[in-house]
Amino acid sequence: LRDRESLRKPKCYEDYIMVAEAFIADFEEPITFEEAIGCKDNRNSE
């Protein structure tokens, strides 16, 4: 068996990691109830 530290992930998975990191960096969770209700992504707003 090879040492796990010498193993690298396949290149096909690297793009998914970058996309996920970019999405998390752009996402801002509301801190207060008022921010959550006033959010443009609120599904219950009229």
C-alpha positions in Angstrom: 0.0 0.0 0.0 1.1 3.5 -0.7 1.4 6.3 1.8 -1.8 8.3 1.8 0.1 11.6 1.9 1.6 10.9 -1.5 -1.8 10.3 -3.1 -3.5 13.1 -4.9 -7.1 13.6 -5.9 -7.9 13.2 -9.6 -8.0 16.4 -11.6 -11.7 16.0 -12.4 -12.5 16.7 -8.7 -10.5 20.0 -8.5 -13.1 22.1 -10.3 -15.9 21.0 -8.0 -13.9 22.1 -5.0 -13.2 25.6 -6.5 -16.9 26.0 -7.4 -18.0 25.1 -3.9 -15.5 27.4 -2.3 -16.6 30.3 -4.5 -20.3 29.6 -3.7 -19.6 29.6 0.0 -17.5 32.8 -0.2 -20.4 34.6 -2.0 -23.1 33.4 0.4 -24.0 35.6 3.3 -26.3 34.2 5.9 -28.6 36.7 7.5 -27.7 37.5 11.1 -31.0 38.9 12.4 -34.6 38.0 11.8 -35.2 41.3 10.1 -32.4 40.6 7.6 -33.9 37.2 6.9 -37.4 38.5 6.3 -36.2 41.4 4.2 -33.9 39.3 2.1 -34.6 39.3 -1.7 -34.4 35.5 -1.7 -37.2 35.2 0.9 -39.8 32.7 -0.5 -42.6 34.1 1.6 -42.3 37.8 0.5 -45.1 39.2 -1.6 
